[in-house]
Amino acid sequence: MTRALIIGGGVAGPATALALHKAGIEAAVYEAYPVGGDDVGAFLTIMNNGMDALAAVDAAEVVEAISFPATTVEFLNGTGQVLGRQHIAGQLETRHDPRTMRRSALYRALTEEARGRGIPVSNGKRLVDAVSEGDRIRAVFEDGTSEVGDVLVGADGIHSRVRSLIDPAAPEPRYTGLNILYGYTDDPTLPLSTDAYRMIQGKRAFFGYTTSPHGETFWFARLPGPELTRDRVAGLTVDGWRRRAAEYFIADATPSRRIIEATWGEIIGGNAYDVPSTPHWFRGAMVLVGDAAHAASPAAGQGASMALEDAVVLGKCLRDLPRDAAFEAYVRIRRERVERLVATSANDGATQDSGDEVLSEQLNDRQQSRAWLYAHHIEWAETVV
């Protein structure tokens, strides 16, 4: 094993490069967009298990430096009644706490860390094909250039080109029935939620927010409705998104509508998709990580964390085993866990439509039953067999 070509420069791509580099494998990252990606304006939380994966490749401190803690979650209904409040990981003892950050900051931090370790990262490299050359593989890019490696890693997201090259019959991403919005406002008159996420099940839609140490409110909304066309998404202005979102919370006695209406600078919106199961994660020299292999609805907040776990496990497998055996071990280790997460996240979305009494009971039980999710640990020194 001498060289890995990693397609995609979001979360999974640079993280896979860091893992492979630590494993002693040469890696290079190729990102389609000139800068960032199409979801670069959104924000995310890396959960306890995701931070653990970053620690395995010596990158946890890098991410901590560009993020802030949000360790508690508070559940409310549309009348403002508090249904439950607890630590995100419940009573579990975990090695790391969750961290919240903008995607753009995470992309930049992971990319800079990769470059700092001598890993080349190229932008404007959109993959169009991958051609086998004996045991090696050639990645062909839209700009007419190509690169040859021993492994091609598809870290190219939910609409993965590599997934379709591995299996032209692979399932398409499934629309979850939700439009998802992210916004930011620094209005000082808003109710703050420092070091906590307030999750509000309104009468028509779901809303969540937290406050950064600098007083900026990070919020998201999940709005049920038909799938929006690409042109429709591109054509909606900040004012259009704001008015659309605010309408869903008119009947609620919560801060949701007020926070939305106080947002003037930046709102990012689109459709939410998932990929419940991908039959083939690898073929020949090609293999998938992150959303390219599996994608959950946003309800569990685990997309980035699962991608980071994938990256580290793949790095370990390729370190310890020949390529074909490494891919088989990687899928064996990862498939059950990620597909369980996708099902859990879909169920969380359904739970949010339950009545208050049922919702309160389920939300309070939820965190305590998830040791398998939050307390997951990857031991880098452990050999894969």
TORBA-984011 format. One record per residue (C-alpha): residue in three letters; x, y, z. Coordinates in Angstrom, 2 decimals, m for minus. Example, Ala and Ser with C-alpha at 12.3 -4.5 7.8 and 13.67 -1.06 7.14 Angstrom:
% residues 2
+---------+---------+---------+---------+
| residuo |      xx |      yy |      zz |
+---------+---------+---------+---------+
|     ALA |   12.30 |   m4.50 |    7.80 |
|     SER |   13.67 |   m1.06 |    7.14 |
+---------+---------+---------+---------+
//
This chain:
% residues 385
+---------+---------+---------+---------+
| residuo |      xx |      yy |      zz |
+---------+---------+---------+---------+
|     MET |    0.00 |    0.00 |    0.00 |
|     THR |    1.63 |    3.26 |   m1.11 |
|     ARG |   m0.92 |    5.90 |   m2.11 |
|     ALA |   m4.58 |    6.74 |   m1.43 |
|     LEU |   m6.66 |    9.18 |   m3.49 |
|     ILE |   m9.40 |   10.72 |   m1.35 |
|     ILE |  m12.34 |   12.24 |   m3.21 |
|     GLY |  m14.05 |   14.94 |   m1.15 |
|     GLY |  m12.71 |   17.68 |    1.08 |
|     GLY |  m15.53 |   18.09 |    3.59 |
|     VAL |  m15.35 |   16.35 |    6.98 |
|     ALA |  m14.68 |   12.73 |    6.00 |
|     GLY |  m12.01 |   13.48 |    3.38 |
|     PRO |   m9.38 |   15.32 |    5.44 |
|     ALA |  m10.15 |   13.11 |    8.45 |
|     THR |   m9.45 |    9.99 |    6.35 |
|     ALA |   m6.24 |   11.58 |    5.13 |
|     LEU |   m5.14 |   12.23 |    8.72 |
|     ALA |   m5.89 |    8.62 |    9.68 |
|     LEU |   m4.04 |    7.20 |    6.69 |
|     HIS |   m1.10 |    9.51 |    7.29 |
|     LYS |   m0.86 |    8.32 |   10.90 |
|     ALA |   m1.02 |    4.76 |    9.58 |
|     GLY |    2.00 |    5.45 |    7.37 |
|     ILE |    0.05 |    5.59 |    4.09 |
|     GLU |    0.52 |    8.42 |    1.58 |
|     ALA |   m2.74 |   10.27 |    0.93 |
|     ALA |   m3.97 |   13.18 |   m1.18 |
|     VAL |   m7.36 |   14.93 |   m1.03 |
|     TYR |   m9.30 |   16.17 |   m4.08 |
|     GLU |  m12.27 |   18.50 |   m3.53 |
|     ALA |  m14.73 |   19.39 |   m6.30 |
|     TYR |  m15.54 |   22.90 |   m5.12 |
|     PRO |  m13.07 |   25.79 |   m5.51 |
|     VAL |  m13.57 |   26.57 |   m1.80 |
|     GLY |  m15.54 |   24.54 |    0.75 |
|     GLY |  m18.74 |   22.79 |   m0.31 |
|     ASP |  m22.43 |   23.39 |   m0.97 |
|     ASP |  m23.29 |   23.13 |    2.76 |
|     VAL |  m20.40 |   25.23 |    3.97 |
|     GLY |  m22.64 |   27.86 |    5.63 |
|     ALA |  m24.36 |   25.39 |    7.96 |
|     PHE |  m23.20 |   24.43 |   11.44 |
|     LEU |  m22.90 |   21.11 |   13.21 |
|     THR |  m22.11 |   19.45 |   16.50 |
|     ILE |  m19.45 |   16.78 |   16.77 |
|     MET |  m20.70 |   14.45 |   19.47 |
|     ASN |  m18.68 |   12.69 |   22.19 |
|     ASN |  m17.90 |    9.73 |   19.92 |
|     GLY |  m16.83 |   11.98 |   17.05 |
|     MET |  m14.41 |   13.87 |   19.29 |
|     ASP |  m13.05 |   10.52 |   20.45 |
|     ALA |  m12.37 |    9.59 |   16.81 |
|     LEU |  m10.55 |   12.90 |   16.28 |
|     ALA |   m8.43 |   12.22 |   19.35 |
|     ALA |   m7.36 |    8.91 |   17.83 |
|     VAL |   m5.66 |   10.82 |   14.99 |
|     ASP |   m4.37 |   13.63 |   17.24 |
|     ALA |   m6.84 |   16.22 |   15.92 |
|     ALA |   m9.24 |   16.78 |   18.84 |
|     GLU |   m7.44 |   19.88 |   20.07 |
|     VAL |   m7.49 |   21.35 |   16.55 |
|     VAL |  m11.29 |   21.14 |   16.50 |
|     GLU |  m11.70 |   22.29 |   20.09 |
|     ALA |   m9.88 |   25.49 |   19.15 |
|     ILE |  m12.50 |   26.48 |   16.55 |
|     SER |  m15.62 |   25.36 |   18.42 |
|     PHE |  m17.55 |   25.80 |   21.65 |
|     PRO |  m19.14 |   23.35 |   24.10 |
|     ALA |  m22.83 |   22.51 |   24.15 |
|     THR |  m23.14 |   19.66 |   26.61 |
|     THR |  m26.74 |   19.92 |   27.80 |
|     VAL |  m30.02 |   19.48 |   25.95 |
|     GLU |  m33.37 |   20.93 |   27.04 |
|     PHE |  m36.64 |   19.77 |   25.44 |
|     LEU |  m39.67 |   22.06 |   25.18 |
|     ASN |  m43.07 |   21.88 |   23.53 |
|     GLY |  m44.85 |   24.56 |   21.54 |
|     THR |  m46.27 |   26.20 |   24.68 |
|     GLY |  m42.78 |   26.64 |   26.12 |
|     GLN |  m43.21 |   23.87 |   28.72 |
|     VAL |  m39.93 |   22.13 |   29.58 |
|     LEU |  m40.35 |   18.40 |   29.02 |
|     GLY |  m36.86 |   17.36 |   30.07 |
|     ARG |  m33.30 |   18.55 |   30.58 |
|     GLN |  m30.12 |   16.48 |   30.75 |
|     HIS |  m26.54 |   16.11 |   29.66 |
|     ILE |  m26.37 |   15.09 |   25.99 |
|     ALA |  m24.71 |   11.81 |   26.97 |
|     GLY |  m27.00 |   11.32 |   29.97 |
|     GLN |  m25.18 |    9.79 |   32.94 |
|     LEU |  m22.49 |    8.21 |   30.78 |
|     GLU |  m18.85 |    8.95 |   31.44 |
|     THR |  m17.31 |    9.84 |   28.10 |
|     ARG |  m13.78 |   10.90 |   27.22 |
|     HIS |  m14.87 |   14.02 |   25.35 |
|     ASP |  m17.77 |   16.48 |   25.36 |
|     PRO |  m19.67 |   17.61 |   22.23 |
|     ARG |  m18.48 |   20.69 |   20.36 |
|     THR |  m20.44 |   23.02 |   18.07 |
|     MET |  m18.94 |   24.91 |   15.13 |
|     ARG |  m19.63 |   26.22 |   11.65 |
|     ARG |  m18.94 |   23.70 |    8.91 |
|     SER |  m16.70 |   26.22 |    7.19 |
|     ALA |  m14.51 |   26.45 |   10.31 |
|     LEU |  m14.31 |   22.65 |   10.56 |
|     TYR |  m13.46 |   22.23 |    6.87 |
|     ARG |  m10.74 |   24.85 |    7.17 |
|     ALA |   m9.29 |   23.42 |   10.40 |
|     LEU |   m9.11 |   19.84 |    9.12 |
|     THR |   m7.71 |   20.94 |    5.76 |
|     GLU |   m5.04 |   23.11 |    7.36 |
|     GLU |   m4.13 |   20.30 |    9.73 |
|     ALA |   m3.81 |   17.88 |    6.81 |
|     ARG |   m1.61 |   20.31 |    4.88 |
|     GLY |    0.43 |   20.94 |    8.01 |
|     ARG |    1.22 |   17.22 |    8.13 |
|     GLY |    2.36 |   17.25 |    4.51 |
|     ILE |   m0.87 |   15.96 |    2.94 |
|     PRO |   m1.72 |   17.70 |   m0.37 |
|     VAL |   m5.29 |   19.04 |   m0.68 |
|     SER |   m6.46 |   20.21 |   m4.12 |
|     ASN |   m9.64 |   22.19 |   m4.86 |
|     GLY |  m11.55 |   22.40 |   m8.13 |
|     LYS |  m11.07 |   18.66 |   m8.77 |
|     ARG |  m14.45 |   17.16 |   m9.63 |
|     LEU |  m14.29 |   13.40 |  m10.20 |
|     VAL |  m15.94 |   12.13 |  m13.37 |
|     ASP |  m14.57 |    8.60 |  m13.62 |
|     ALA |  m12.31 |    6.00 |  m12.03 |
|     VAL |  m10.49 |    3.48 |  m14.22 |
|     SER |   m8.80 |    0.31 |  m12.98 |
|     GLU |   m5.20 |   m0.18 |  m14.09 |
|     GLY |   m4.26 |   m3.62 |  m12.81 |
|     ASP |   m4.25 |   m3.42 |   m9.02 |
|     ARG |   m4.16 |    0.37 |   m9.14 |
|     ILE |   m6.82 |    2.94 |  m10.02 |
|     ARG |   m6.82 |    6.17 |  m11.99 |
|     ALA |   m9.08 |    9.04 |  m10.89 |
|     VAL |  m10.18 |   11.19 |  m13.85 |
|     PHE |  m11.23 |   14.76 |  m13.12 |
|     GLU |  m13.50 |   17.16 |  m14.97 |
|     ASP |  m10.61 |   19.51 |  m15.73 |
|     GLY |   m8.92 |   16.80 |  m17.83 |
|     THR |   m6.29 |   15.82 |  m15.27 |
|     SER |   m5.93 |   12.43 |  m13.59 |
|     GLU |   m4.13 |   10.79 |  m10.67 |
|     VAL |   m3.16 |    7.17 |   m9.98 |
|     GLY |   m3.28 |    5.45 |   m6.61 |
|     ASP |   m3.63 |    2.10 |   m4.89 |
|     VAL |   m6.91 |    3.06 |   m3.18 |
|     LEU |   m9.63 |    5.55 |   m4.08 |
|     VAL |  m11.72 |    6.68 |   m1.10 |
|     GLY |  m15.15 |    8.14 |   m1.81 |
|     ALA |  m15.63 |   10.82 |    0.85 |
|     ASP |  m17.78 |   12.83 |   m1.54 |
|     GLY |  m20.99 |   13.10 |    0.43 |
|     ILE |  m24.58 |   12.02 |    0.11 |
|     HIS |  m24.73 |   12.55 |   m3.67 |
|     SER |  m21.49 |   10.57 |   m4.10 |
|     ARG |  m20.06 |   10.02 |   m7.57 |
|     VAL |  m17.84 |    7.24 |   m6.20 |
|     ARG |  m20.89 |    5.36 |   m4.86 |
|     SER |  m22.36 |    5.23 |   m8.36 |
|     LEU |  m19.03 |    4.08 |   m9.81 |
|     ILE |  m18.84 |    1.24 |   m7.28 |
|     ASP |  m22.45 |    0.24 |   m7.93 |
|     PRO |  m24.49 |    1.92 |  m10.69 |
|     ALA |  m27.61 |    0.40 |   m9.07 |
|     ALA |  m26.89 |    1.85 |   m5.62 |
|     PRO |  m29.94 |    3.41 |   m3.93 |
|     GLU |  m30.43 |    7.12 |   m4.43 |
|     PRO |  m30.62 |    9.38 |   m1.35 |
|     ARG |  m34.13 |    9.38 |    0.14 |
|     TYR |  m35.92 |   12.64 |    0.88 |
|     THR |  m36.92 |   12.64 |    4.55 |
|     GLY |  m39.92 |   14.94 |    4.14 |
|     LEU |  m38.11 |   17.86 |    5.79 |
|     ASN |  m36.62 |   21.14 |    4.62 |
|     ILE |  m33.77 |   22.06 |    6.95 |
|     LEU |  m32.58 |   25.60 |    7.70 |
|     TYR |  m29.58 |   26.97 |    9.57 |
|     GLY |  m29.25 |   30.56 |   10.73 |
|     TYR |  m27.21 |   32.90 |   12.91 |
|     THR |  m28.08 |   36.08 |   14.77 |
|     ASP |  m26.21 |   38.22 |   17.29 |
|     ASP |  m29.31 |   40.10 |   18.50 |
|     PRO |  m28.51 |   40.73 |   22.22 |
|     THR |  m32.20 |   40.90 |   23.20 |
|     LEU |  m32.83 |   37.22 |   22.45 |
|     PRO |  m33.06 |   34.62 |   25.25 |
|     LEU |  m29.65 |   32.99 |   25.47 |
|     SER |  m28.89 |   29.29 |   25.79 |
|     THR |  m25.21 |   29.06 |   26.67 |
|     ASP |  m23.67 |   25.56 |   26.83 |
|     ALA |  m27.07 |   24.02 |   26.09 |
|     TYR |  m29.25 |   23.19 |   23.13 |
|     ARG |  m32.91 |   24.07 |   23.46 |
|     MET |  m34.90 |   21.65 |   21.32 |
|     ILE |  m38.46 |   22.83 |   20.72 |
|     GLN |  m41.20 |   20.67 |   19.24 |
|     GLY |  m43.58 |   23.30 |   17.96 |
|     LYS |  m47.12 |   22.67 |   16.79 |
|     ARG |  m46.02 |   22.49 |   13.13 |
|     ALA |  m42.23 |   22.13 |   13.06 |
|     PHE |  m39.10 |   21.46 |   15.09 |
|     PHE |  m36.64 |   24.18 |   16.16 |
|     GLY |  m33.36 |   24.14 |   18.05 |
|     TYR |  m30.83 |   26.73 |   19.14 |
|     THR |  m27.75 |   27.36 |   21.27 |
|     THR |  m25.65 |   30.42 |   22.07 |
|     SER |  m21.92 |   30.71 |   21.47 |
|     PRO |  m19.58 |   32.25 |   24.08 |
|     HIS |  m19.55 |   35.39 |   21.91 |
|     GLY |  m23.32 |   35.80 |   22.22 |
|     GLU |  m24.20 |   34.57 |   18.73 |
|     THR |  m27.31 |   32.40 |   18.46 |
|     PHE |  m26.92 |   29.33 |   16.23 |
|     TRP |  m30.33 |   27.94 |   15.22 |
|     PHE |  m31.84 |   25.33 |   12.97 |
|     ALA |  m35.39 |   24.48 |   11.90 |
|     ARG |  m36.82 |   21.32 |   10.38 |
|     LEU |  m39.91 |   22.15 |    8.34 |
|     PRO |  m42.15 |   19.38 |    7.01 |
|     GLY |  m43.06 |   19.81 |    3.39 |
|     PRO |  m42.46 |   18.73 |   m0.20 |
|     GLU |  m38.97 |   18.36 |   m1.61 |
|     LEU |  m37.73 |   21.67 |   m3.04 |
|     THR |  m36.18 |   21.74 |   m6.50 |
|     ARG |  m32.57 |   22.84 |   m6.86 |
|     ASP |  m33.73 |   26.01 |   m8.64 |
|     ARG |  m36.21 |   26.75 |   m5.84 |
|     VAL |  m33.52 |   26.39 |   m3.18 |
|     ALA |  m31.11 |   28.58 |   m5.15 |
|     GLY |  m33.80 |   31.21 |   m5.70 |
|     LEU |  m34.79 |   31.70 |   m2.06 |
|     THR |  m33.18 |   34.77 |   m0.49 |
|     VAL |  m32.46 |   35.21 |    3.21 |
|     ASP |  m35.70 |   37.18 |    3.48 |
|     GLY |  m37.58 |   34.41 |    1.66 |
|     TRP |  m36.24 |   31.71 |    3.99 |
|     ARG |  m36.95 |   33.87 |    7.03 |
|     ARG |  m40.58 |   34.47 |    6.10 |
|     ARG |  m41.07 |   30.83 |    5.13 |
|     ALA |  m39.65 |   29.54 |    8.42 |
|     ALA |  m41.38 |   32.07 |   10.68 |
|     GLU |  m44.81 |   31.00 |    9.39 |
|     TYR |  m44.34 |   27.53 |   10.90 |
|     PHE |  m43.99 |   28.94 |   14.43 |
|     ILE |  m46.72 |   31.58 |   14.53 |
|     ALA |  m48.88 |   29.53 |   16.91 |
|     ASP |  m46.05 |   28.68 |   19.35 |
|     ALA |  m45.35 |   30.42 |   22.64 |
|     THR |  m41.59 |   29.90 |   22.32 |
|     PRO |  m38.61 |   32.00 |   21.18 |
|     SER |  m38.47 |   30.22 |   17.81 |
|     ARG |  m40.24 |   32.79 |   15.65 |
|     ARG |  m38.53 |   35.69 |   17.39 |
|     ILE |  m35.08 |   34.20 |   16.74 |
|     ILE |  m35.90 |   33.58 |   13.08 |
|     GLU |  m37.20 |   37.10 |   12.56 |
|     ALA |  m34.08 |   38.54 |   14.20 |
|     THR |  m31.90 |   36.83 |   11.58 |
|     TRP |  m30.92 |   39.12 |    8.74 |
|     GLY |  m27.42 |   38.20 |    7.68 |
|     GLU |  m27.33 |   34.49 |    6.93 |
|     ILE |  m29.84 |   31.66 |    6.51 |
|     ILE |  m28.92 |   28.44 |    4.68 |
|     GLY |  m31.73 |   26.15 |    3.58 |
|     GLY |  m32.28 |   22.95 |    1.64 |
|     ASN |  m33.71 |   19.44 |    1.71 |
|     ALA |  m32.80 |   16.74 |    4.25 |
|     TYR |  m31.95 |   13.28 |    2.87 |
|     ASP |  m30.84 |    9.96 |    4.23 |
|     VAL |  m29.31 |    6.78 |    2.82 |
|     PRO |  m30.60 |    3.90 |    4.98 |
|     SER |  m28.39 |    1.22 |    3.45 |
|     THR |  m25.81 |    0.95 |    0.68 |
|     PRO |  m25.36 |   m2.67 |   m0.44 |
|     HIS |  m21.78 |   m2.27 |   m1.68 |
|     TRP |  m19.31 |   m0.07 |    0.18 |
|     PHE |  m16.35 |   m1.12 |   m1.93 |
|     ARG |  m15.36 |   m2.64 |   m5.25 |
|     GLY |  m11.83 |   m3.26 |   m6.42 |
|     ALA |   m9.70 |   m0.34 |   m5.24 |
|     MET |  m12.67 |    1.93 |   m4.40 |
|     VAL |  m14.26 |    2.30 |   m0.95 |
|     LEU |  m16.77 |    4.68 |    0.68 |
|     VAL |  m16.70 |    6.65 |    3.94 |
|     GLY |  m19.17 |    8.97 |    5.66 |
|     ASP |  m22.36 |   10.13 |    3.92 |
|     ALA |  m21.24 |    8.49 |    0.69 |
|     ALA |  m21.79 |    5.10 |    2.38 |
|     HIS |  m24.54 |    5.96 |    4.85 |
|     ALA |  m26.39 |    9.14 |    5.72 |
|     ALA |  m28.79 |    9.72 |    8.60 |
|     SER |  m31.49 |   12.33 |    8.88 |
|     PRO |  m30.31 |   15.28 |   11.01 |
|     ALA |  m32.41 |   14.32 |   14.06 |
|     ALA |  m29.64 |   12.48 |   15.92 |
|     GLY |  m26.92 |   15.00 |   15.04 |
|     GLN |  m24.42 |   12.23 |   14.29 |
|     GLY |  m23.53 |   12.62 |   10.60 |
|     ALA |  m20.11 |   14.20 |   11.09 |
|     SER |  m19.27 |   12.00 |   14.08 |
|     MET |  m20.00 |    8.80 |   12.16 |
|     ALA |  m17.91 |   10.04 |    9.23 |
|     LEU |  m15.00 |   10.64 |   11.60 |
|     GLU |  m15.35 |    7.16 |   13.04 |
|     ASP |  m15.34 |    5.71 |    9.51 |
|     ALA |  m12.16 |    7.59 |    8.68 |
|     VAL |  m10.25 |    6.27 |   11.69 |
|     VAL |  m11.45 |    2.67 |   11.32 |
|     LEU |  m10.58 |    2.62 |    7.61 |
|     GLY |   m7.12 |    3.97 |    8.42 |
|     LYS |   m6.57 |    1.21 |   10.97 |
|     CYS |   m7.80 |   m1.49 |    8.63 |
|     LEU |   m5.52 |   m0.40 |    5.79 |
|     ARG |   m2.64 |   m0.15 |    8.25 |
|     ASP |   m3.05 |   m3.73 |    9.47 |
|     LEU |   m4.39 |   m5.73 |    6.52 |
|     PRO |   m3.96 |   m6.12 |    2.74 |
|     ARG |   m6.33 |   m3.93 |    0.78 |
|     ASP |   m9.14 |   m6.40 |    0.02 |
|     ALA |   m9.11 |   m7.85 |    3.54 |
|     ALA |   m8.95 |   m4.30 |    4.94 |
|     PHE |  m12.10 |   m3.26 |    3.08 |
|     GLU |  m13.95 |   m6.35 |    4.26 |
|     ALA |  m12.91 |   m5.75 |    7.87 |
|     TYR |  m13.88 |   m2.07 |    7.63 |
|     VAL |  m17.40 |   m2.90 |    6.45 |
|     ARG |  m17.73 |   m5.66 |    9.02 |
|     ILE |  m16.81 |   m3.27 |   11.82 |
|     ARG |  m18.84 |   m0.29 |   10.62 |
|     ARG |  m22.02 |   m1.41 |    8.82 |
|     GLU |  m24.15 |   m2.55 |   11.77 |
|     ARG |  m23.33 |    0.54 |   13.83 |
|     VAL |  m24.04 |    3.11 |   11.13 |
|     GLU |  m27.23 |    1.45 |    9.91 |
|     ARG |  m28.45 |    1.33 |   13.50 |
|     LEU |  m27.76 |    5.06 |   13.72 |
|     VAL |  m29.70 |    5.78 |   10.50 |
|     ALA |  m32.70 |    3.87 |   11.87 |
|     THR |  m32.39 |    5.61 |   15.25 |
|     SER |  m32.26 |    9.03 |   13.65 |
|     ALA |  m35.33 |    8.31 |   11.53 |
|     ASN |  m37.14 |    7.17 |   14.68 |
|     ASP |  m36.11 |   10.37 |   16.49 |
|     GLY |  m37.79 |   12.37 |   13.75 |
|     ALA |  m40.99 |   10.36 |   14.21 |
|     THR |  m40.79 |   10.80 |   18.00 |
|     GLN |  m40.91 |   14.56 |   17.57 |
|     ASP |  m44.43 |   14.24 |   16.21 |
|     SER |  m45.69 |   12.45 |   19.36 |
|     GLY |  m47.90 |   13.97 |   22.04 |
|     ASP |  m46.32 |   15.77 |   25.01 |
|     GLU |  m46.67 |   12.93 |   27.51 |
|     VAL |  m45.20 |   10.33 |   25.16 |
|     LEU |  m42.56 |   12.76 |   23.93 |
|     SER |  m41.45 |   13.65 |   27.47 |
|     GLU |  m41.05 |   10.00 |   28.44 |
|     GLN |  m39.20 |    9.06 |   25.27 |
|     LEU |  m36.86 |   12.05 |   25.38 |
|     ASN |  m35.86 |   11.40 |   28.98 |
|     ASP |  m35.27 |    7.71 |   28.29 |
|     ARG |  m33.45 |    8.33 |   25.01 |
|     GLN |  m30.12 |    9.59 |   26.29 |
|     GLN |  m29.81 |    6.87 |   28.94 |
|     SER |  m30.23 |    4.10 |   26.38 |
|     ARG |  m27.45 |    5.28 |   24.06 |
|     ALA |  m24.22 |    4.14 |   25.60 |
|     TRP |  m23.58 |    2.32 |   22.30 |
|     LEU |  m23.63 |    5.68 |   20.52 |
|     TYR |  m22.00 |    8.31 |   22.71 |
|     ALA |  m19.48 |    6.21 |   24.67 |
|     HIS |  m18.02 |    4.53 |   21.59 |
|     HIS |  m14.21 |    4.46 |   21.71 |
|     ILE |  m11.66 |    3.66 |   19.01 |
|     GLU |   m8.32 |    2.42 |   20.31 |
|     TRP |   m5.75 |    3.38 |   17.69 |
|     ALA |   m3.09 |    0.99 |   18.97 |
|     GLU |   m5.39 |   m2.02 |   18.79 |
|     THR |   m4.67 |   m4.28 |   15.80 |
|     VAL |   m7.44 |   m5.09 |   13.32 |
|     VAL |   m7.68 |   m8.79 |   12.51 |
+---------+---------+---------+---------+
//
